[in-house]
Amino acid sequence: MEFLGALVYLFGMSQTLEKRVEELEHKLAELTKSVTARKPRKKDWKRTFGLSRGDDGFKEMVILGRQYRQSLRDKGNGAGS
């Protein structure tokens, strides 16, 4: 009797899994269709210009980059201007 119960359980689980997989495949097809239907965005530097204005992390990055390049010049490694 225990074996029969296990078979019933497995059959029910496989039906549930099959339904879930079908739903996922349908959603994936919809997402794929929507992504391929999109027009590619034009890359434009003007869209990103100024996004870091007022960002303290960006300011720190610029300062650290400047210090690093200066340290290379001081060592005579010929790094940039």
C-alpha distances in whole Angstrom, upper triangle without the diagonal:
4,5,5,6,9,10,11,13,14,16,17,19,20,22,23,24,26,28,29,30,32,34,35,36,38,39,41,42,44,45,46,48,50,51,53,54,56,60,60,62,66,66,69,71,72,69,68,72,72,68,69,72,72,69,70,67,69,72,71,70,73,75,73,74,77,78,76,78,81,80,80,83,84,83,85,82,83,80,81,84
4,5,5,6,9,10,11,12,14,16,16,18,20,21,22,24,26,27,28,30,32,33,34,36,38,38,40,42,43,44,46,48,49,50,52,54,58,58,60,63,64,67,68,69,66,65,69,69,65,66,69,69,66,66,64,66,69,68,67,70,72,70,70,74,74,72,74,77,76,76,80,81,79,81,78,80,77,78,80
4,5,5,6,9,10,11,12,14,15,16,18,20,21,22,24,26,27,28,30,31,32,35,36,37,39,41,42,43,45,46,47,49,51,52,56,56,58,62,62,65,67,68,65,64,68,68,65,65,68,68,65,66,63,65,69,67,66,69,71,69,69,73,73,71,73,77,75,75,78,80,78,80,77,78,76,77,79
4,5,5,6,9,10,11,12,14,15,17,19,20,21,23,24,26,27,29,30,31,33,35,36,38,39,41,42,44,45,46,48,50,52,55,56,58,61,62,65,67,68,65,64,68,68,65,65,69,69,66,67,64,66,69,68,67,70,72,70,70,74,75,73,75,78,77,76,80,81,80,82,78,80,77,78,80
4,5,5,6,9,10,11,12,14,16,17,18,20,21,23,24,26,27,29,30,32,33,34,36,38,39,40,42,44,45,46,48,50,54,54,56,60,60,63,65,66,62,62,65,66,62,63,66,66,63,64,62,63,67,66,64,68,70,68,68,72,72,70,73,76,75,74,78,79,78,80,77,78,75,76,78
4,5,5,6,9,10,10,12,14,15,16,18,20,21,22,24,26,27,28,30,31,32,34,36,37,38,40,42,43,44,46,48,51,52,54,57,58,61,62,64,60,59,63,64,60,61,64,64,61,62,59,61,64,63,62,65,67,65,65,69,69,67,69,73,72,71,75,76,75,76,73,75,72,73,75
4,5,5,6,9,10,10,12,14,15,16,18,20,21,22,24,25,27,29,30,31,33,35,36,37,39,41,42,43,45,47,50,51,53,56,57,60,62,63,60,59,63,64,60,61,64,65,62,63,60,61,65,64,62,66,68,66,66,70,70,68,70,73,72,72,75,77,76,77,74,75,72,73,75
4,6,5,6,9,10,11,12,14,15,17,18,20,21,23,24,26,27,29,30,32,33,35,36,38,39,41,42,44,46,49,50,52,56,57,60,61,63,59,59,62,63,59,60,63,64,61,62,60,61,65,64,62,66,68,66,66,70,70,69,71,74,73,73,76,78,76,78,75,76,73,73,76
4,5,5,6,9,10,11,12,14,15,16,18,20,21,22,24,26,27,28,30,32,33,34,36,38,39,40,42,44,47,48,50,54,54,57,58,60,56,56,60,60,56,57,60,60,57,59,56,58,61,60,59,62,64,63,63,67,67,65,67,70,70,69,73,74,73,75,72,73,70,70,73
4,5,5,6,9,10,10,12,14,15,16,18,20,21,22,24,25,26,28,30,31,32,34,36,37,38,40,42,46,46,48,52,52,55,57,58,55,54,58,59,55,56,59,60,57,58,55,56,60,59,58,61,63,61,61,65,65,64,65,69,68,67,71,72,71,73,69,70,68,68,71
4,5,5,6,9,10,10,12,14,15,17,19,20,21,23,25,26,27,29,30,31,33,35,36,37,39,41,45,46,48,51,52,55,57,58,55,55,58,59,56,57,60,61,58,59,57,58,61,61,59,62,65,63,63,66,67,65,67,70,70,69,72,74,73,74,71,72,69,69,72
4,5,5,6,9,10,11,12,14,15,17,18,20,21,23,24,26,27,29,30,32,33,35,36,38,40,43,44,46,50,51,54,55,57,53,53,57,57,54,55,58,58,56,57,55,56,59,59,58,61,63,61,61,65,66,64,66,69,69,68,72,73,72,74,70,71,68,69,71
4,5,5,6,8,10,10,12,14,15,16,18,20,21,22,24,26,27,28,30,32,33,34,36,38,41,42,44,47,48,51,53,54,51,50,54,54,51,52,55,55,53,54,51,53,56,56,54,57,60,58,58,62,62,61,62,66,65,65,68,70,69,70,67,68,65,65,67
4,5,5,6,9,10,10,12,14,15,16,18,20,21,22,24,25,26,28,30,31,32,34,36,40,41,43,46,47,50,52,53,50,50,53,54,51,52,55,56,53,54,52,53,57,56,54,57,60,58,58,61,62,60,62,65,65,64,68,69,68,70,66,67,64,64,67
4,5,5,6,9,10,11,12,14,15,17,19,20,21,23,24,26,27,29,30,32,33,35,39,40,42,46,47,50,52,53,50,50,53,54,51,52,55,56,53,55,53,53,57,57,55,58,61,59,59,63,64,62,63,67,66,66,69,71,70,71,68,68,65,66,68
4,5,5,6,9,10,11,12,14,15,17,18,20,21,23,24,26,27,29,30,32,34,37,38,40,44,45,48,49,50,47,47,51,51,48,49,52,53,50,52,49,50,54,54,52,55,58,56,56,60,61,59,61,64,64,63,67,68,68,69,66,66,63,63,65
4,5,5,6,9,10,10,12,14,15,16,18,20,21,22,24,26,27,28,30,32,35,36,38,42,42,45,47,48,45,45,49,49,46,47,50,51,48,50,47,48,52,52,50,53,55,54,53,57,58,56,58,61,61,60,64,65,65,66,62,63,60,60,62
4,5,5,6,9,10,10,12,14,15,16,19,20,21,23,24,26,27,29,31,34,35,37,41,42,45,47,49,45,45,49,50,47,48,51,52,50,51,49,50,53,53,51,54,57,55,55,58,60,58,59,63,62,62,65,67,66,67,64,64,61,61,63
4,5,5,6,9,10,11,12,14,15,17,19,20,21,23,24,26,27,29,33,34,36,40,41,44,46,47,44,44,48,49,45,47,50,51,48,50,48,49,53,53,51,54,56,55,55,58,60,58,59,63,63,62,65,67,66,67,64,65,61,61,63
4,5,5,6,9,10,11,12,14,15,16,18,20,21,22,24,26,27,31,32,34,38,39,41,43,44,41,41,45,46,42,44,47,48,45,47,44,45,49,49,47,50,53,51,51,55,56,54,56,59,59,59,62,64,63,64,61,61,58,58,60
4,5,5,6,9,10,10,12,14,15,16,18,20,21,22,24,26,30,30,32,36,37,40,42,43,40,40,44,45,42,43,46,47,45,47,44,45,49,48,47,49,52,51,50,54,55,53,54,58,58,57,60,62,61,62,59,59,56,56,58
4,5,5,6,9,10,11,12,14,15,17,19,20,21,23,25,28,30,32,36,37,40,42,44,40,41,44,46,42,44,47,49,46,48,46,46,50,50,48,51,54,52,52,55,57,55,56,60,60,59,62,64,64,64,61,61,58,58,60
4,5,5,6,9,10,11,12,14,15,17,18,20,21,23,27,28,30,34,35,38,40,41,38,38,42,43,40,42,45,46,43,46,43,44,48,48,46,49,52,51,50,53,55,53,55,58,58,58,61,63,62,63,60,60,57,56,58
4,5,5,6,9,10,10,12,14,15,16,18,20,21,25,26,28,32,33,36,37,39,35,36,39,41,37,39,42,43,41,43,40,41,45,45,43,45,48,47,47,50,52,50,51,55,55,54,57,59,59,60,56,56,53,53,55
4,6,5,6,9,10,10,12,14,15,16,18,20,24,25,27,31,32,35,37,39,36,36,40,41,38,40,43,45,42,45,42,42,46,46,44,46,50,48,47,51,53,51,52,55,56,55,57,60,59,60,56,56,53,53,55
4,5,5,6,9,10,11,12,14,16,17,19,23,24,26,30,32,35,37,38,35,36,39,41,38,40,43,45,42,45,43,43,46,47,45,47,50,49,49,52,54,52,53,57,57,56,59,61,61,61,58,58,55,54,56
4,5,5,6,9,10,11,12,14,15,17,21,22,24,28,29,32,34,35,32,32,36,38,34,36,39,41,39,41,39,39,43,43,42,44,47,46,45,49,51,49,50,53,54,53,56,58,58,59,55,55,52,51,53
4,5,5,6,8,10,10,12,14,16,19,20,22,26,27,30,32,34,31,31,35,36,33,35,39,40,38,40,38,38,42,42,40,42,45,44,43,47,48,47,48,51,52,51,53,56,55,56,53,53,49,49,51
4,6,5,6,9,10,11,12,15,18,19,22,26,27,30,33,34,31,32,36,38,35,37,40,42,40,43,40,40,44,44,42,44,47,47,45,49,51,49,50,53,54,53,55,58,57,58,54,54,51,50,52
4,5,5,6,9,10,11,13,16,18,20,24,26,29,32,32,29,30,34,36,33,35,38,40,38,41,39,39,42,43,41,43,46,46,45,48,50,49,49,53,54,53,55,58,58,58,55,54,51,50,52
4,5,5,6,9,10,11,15,16,18,21,23,26,28,29,26,27,31,32,30,32,35,37,35,37,35,35,39,40,37,39,43,42,41,44,46,45,46,49,50,49,51,54,54,54,51,51,47,46,48
4,6,5,6,9,10,14,15,17,21,22,25,28,29,27,27,31,33,31,33,36,38,36,39,36,36,39,40,38,40,43,42,41,44,46,45,45,49,49,48,51,53,53,53,50,49,46,45,47
4,6,5,6,9,12,14,17,20,22,26,29,30,27,28,32,34,32,34,37,39,38,40,38,38,41,42,40,42,45,45,43,46,49,47,47,51,52,51,53,56,56,56,52,52,48,47,49
4,6,5,7,10,12,14,18,20,23,26,27,24,25,29,31,28,31,34,36,34,38,36,35,38,40,38,39,43,42,41,44,46,45,45,49,50,49,51,54,54,54,51,50,47,46,47
4,5,5,9,10,12,16,17,21,23,24,22,23,26,29,26,29,32,34,32,35,33,32,36,37,35,36,40,39,38,41,43,42,42,45,47,46,48,50,50,51,47,47,43,42,43
4,5,8,9,12,16,18,21,24,25,23,24,28,30,28,31,34,36,35,38,36,35,38,39,37,38,42,41,39,42,45,43,43,47,48,47,49,52,52,51,48,47,44,43,44
4,7,9,12,15,18,21,24,25,23,25,28,30,29,32,34,37,35,39,37,36,39,41,38,39,43,43,41,44,46,45,45,48,50,49,50,54,54,53,50,49,46,44,46
4,6,9,12,15,17,21,21,19,21,24,27,25,28,30,33,32,35,34,32,35,37,35,36,39,40,38,40,43,42,42,45,47,46,47,50,51,51,47,46,43,41,42
4,6,9,12,15,18,19,17,19,22,25,24,27,29,32,31,35,33,31,35,37,34,35,38,39,37,39,42,41,40,44,46,44,46,49,49,49,46,44,41,39,40
4,6,9,12,15,17,15,17,20,23,22,25,27,30,29,32,31,29,32,34,31,31,35,35,33,36,39,37,37,40,42,41,42,45,46,45,42,41,37,36,37
4,6,9,12,13,11,13,16,19,18,21,24,27,26,29,28,26,29,31,28,29,32,33,31,33,36,35,35,38,40,39,40,43,44,43,40,39,36,34,34
4,6,10,11,10,12,15,18,18,21,23,26,26,29,28,25,28,30,28,27,31,32,30,31,35,34,33,36,38,37,38,41,42,42,39,37,34,31,32
4,7,9,8,10,12,16,15,18,20,24,23,26,25,22,25,27,24,24,28,28,26,28,31,30,29,32,35,33,34,38,38,38,35,33,30,28,28
4,5,6,8,9,13,13,16,18,21,21,25,24,21,23,26,23,22,26,27,25,26,30,29,28,31,34,33,33,37,38,37,35,33,29,27,27
4,5,6,6,10,11,13,15,19,18,22,21,17,20,22,20,19,23,24,21,23,26,26,25,28,30,29,30,33,34,34,32,29,26,24,24
4,5,5,8,10,13,14,17,18,21,21,18,20,23,21,20,23,25,23,24,28,28,27,29,32,32,32,35,37,36,34,32,29,26,25
4,6,9,9,12,13,17,17,21,20,17,20,23,21,20,24,26,24,25,29,29,28,31,33,33,34,37,38,38,36,34,30,28,28
4,6,6,9,11,14,14,17,17,14,16,19,17,17,20,22,20,22,25,25,25,27,30,30,31,33,35,35,33,31,27,25,25
4,6,8,9,13,13,16,16,13,15,18,17,15,19,21,19,20,24,24,23,26,28,28,29,32,33,33,31,30,26,23,23
4,5,5,9,10,13,14,11,12,16,15,14,17,19,18,19,22,23,23,25,28,28,29,31,33,33,32,30,27,24,23
4,6,9,9,12,12,10,12,15,14,14,17,19,19,20,23,24,24,26,28,29,30,32,34,34,33,31,28,26,25
4,6,5,9,9,6,8,11,11,11,14,16,16,17,20,21,21,23,25,26,27,29,31,32,30,29,25,24,23
4,6,9,10,8,9,12,13,12,14,17,17,18,20,22,22,24,26,27,28,30,32,33,31,30,27,25,24
4,6,9,8,8,11,13,12,14,16,17,18,20,22,23,24,26,28,29,30,32,33,32,32,28,26,25
4,5,5,6,9,10,11,13,14,16,17,19,20,21,23,25,26,27,29,31,32,31,30,27,25,25
4,5,5,6,9,10,11,12,14,15,16,18,20,21,22,24,26,27,29,30,29,29,26,25,24
4,5,5,6,9,10,10,12,14,15,16,18,20,21,23,24,26,27,29,27,27,24,23,23
4,5,5,6,9,10,10,12,14,15,17,18,20,21,23,24,26,27,26,25,22,21,21
4,5,5,6,9,10,11,12,14,16,17,18,20,21,23,25,26,25,25,21,20,19
4,5,5,6,8,10,10,12,14,15,16,18,20,21,23,24,24,24,20,20,20
4,5,5,6,9,10,10,12,14,15,17,18,20,21,23,21,21,18,17,18
4,6,5,6,9,10,11,12,14,16,17,18,20,21,20,20,16,15,15
4,5,5,6,9,10,11,12,14,15,16,18,20,19,19,16,16,15
4,5,5,6,9,10,10,12,14,15,17,19,18,18,15,15,15
4,5,5,6,9,10,11,12,14,16,17,15,15,12,12,12
4,5,5,6,9,10,11,12,14,15,15,14,11,11,10
4,6,5,6,9,10,10,12,14,14,14,12,12,12
4,5,5,6,9,10,11,13,12,12,10,11,12
4,5,5,6,9,10,11,10,9,6,7,8
4,5,5,6,9,10,10,10,8,9,9
4,5,5,6,9,9,10,9,11,12
4,5,5,6,5,7,6,9,11
4,5,5,6,6,6,8,9
4,5,8,9,9,12,12
4,6,8,9,12,14
4,5,8,11,12
4,6,9,12
4,6,9
4,7
4
